[in-house]
Amino acid sequence: MSWVERQARGRTAAEVDRATARHLRDAGVDRALDRLAGPYGLRRFVVRFERQGGGARVERIDALPLKWGGGPPADDPSGRARAEVDRALSALYRAMRPETPWERGAIGYVRDARGRVRLFPSFDEDADAARLDALPVPGPPGHPLEEPAFLDLLAYHAPRMAEVQRRTEAVADDWDLWEVRDDTRLLLHYDVDEEGRPGETIRRRCRALATFTPGTGRFAWQGRFFPERVYQERIFQVDYAAAAELCLLTAARLGASWLFVQPYDERGSLLFAAVFE
């Protein structure tokens, strides 16, 4: 008899599954696993855990890289993401213990290139049978920033990217106002008076590259630049570090001098532009 069958007690397996899904959401397990997975990319792994005292903690994570990029959770050098999963699993154990207790469990996590997530929870003897190779395989294609071709592109252009980064860090962003006109001209206004008139304006040739909204992770290209797949997908999910690296790569390939990065709305959305001097 499976764990689900033992917990049914007059309910159908579907009803037990719905109750378990509700407990997972209420305990924050889904959100903790999202943070463990990282802000973007294809993911396919199994978190195995067991009861310890009045809570639970992760025993191990089963994962293998996918040929088209992604698979295992993101790097977690501080251990904070894994500790958050432990806390969520402990809350899950305490919530389920009165009616559907368990001693050990496994949750399969699958995320595709569009960020859609599926969880596959199981407990006790059902968890013993849970396997990584039984989970659905996300992709191909992979996330554009995790594909081997893109990683090779980064490595090839790394020296030029370092030059653009050095020049970007040397730019003093002490202007009062800025404008980007027609996605090709950057105007930096200095000593702006109370009526909005600048005392000095510096003009630079530029090319608007992309916008990024930190709250949602939405990255959107503002034009067509190169033939690789990463430039053909107009909108996808990233974090700030990846957005900045991608725009730095693009600026370097365009022969720009430095990278302009500034917020432009109340949500803190950022504009990236390559600047030529």
Stockholm file with secondary structure:
# STOCKHOLM 1.0

chainA/1-277         MSWVERQARGRTAAEVDRATARHLRDAGVDRALDRLAGPYGLRRFVVRFERQGGGARVERIDALPLKWGGGPPADDPSGRARAEVDRALSALYRAMRPETPWERGAIGYVRDARGRVRLFPSFDEDADAARLDALPVPGPPGHPLEEPAFLDLLAYHAPRMAEVQRRTEAVADDWDLWEVRDDTRLLLHYDVDEEGRPGETIRRRCRALATFTPGTGRFAWQGRFFPERVYQERIFQVDYAAAAELCLLTAARLGASWLFVQPYDERGSLLFAAVFE
#=GR chainA/1-277 SS CCHHHHHHTTSCHHHHHHHHHHHHHHHTHHHHHHHHHCSSSCEEEEEEEEEETTEEEEEEEEECCCTTSCBSCCCCTTSHHHHHHHHHHHHHHHHHTTTSCCSEEEEEEEECTTCCEEEEEEETHHHHTCCGGGSCCCCSSCCTTTSHHHHHHHHHHHHHHHHHHHHHHHSCCCCSEEEEETTTEEEEEESCCTTSCCSEEEEEEEEEEEEEETTTTEEEESSCCCSSHHHHCCEEECCHHHHHHHHHHHHHHHTCSEEEEEECSTTCCEEEEEEEC
#=GC SS_cons         CCHHHHHHTTSCHHHHHHHHHHHHHHHTHHHHHHHHHCSSSCEEEEEEEEEETTEEEEEEEEECCCTTSCBSCCCCTTSHHHHHHHHHHHHHHHHHTTTSCCSEEEEEEEECTTCCEEEEEEETHHHHTCCGGGSCCCCSSCCTTTSHHHHHHHHHHHHHHHHHHHHHHHSCCCCSEEEEETTTEEEEEESCCTTSCCSEEEEEEEEEEEEEETTTTEEEESSCCCSSHHHHCCEEECCHHHHHHHHHHHHHHHTCSEEEEEECSTTCCEEEEEEEC
//
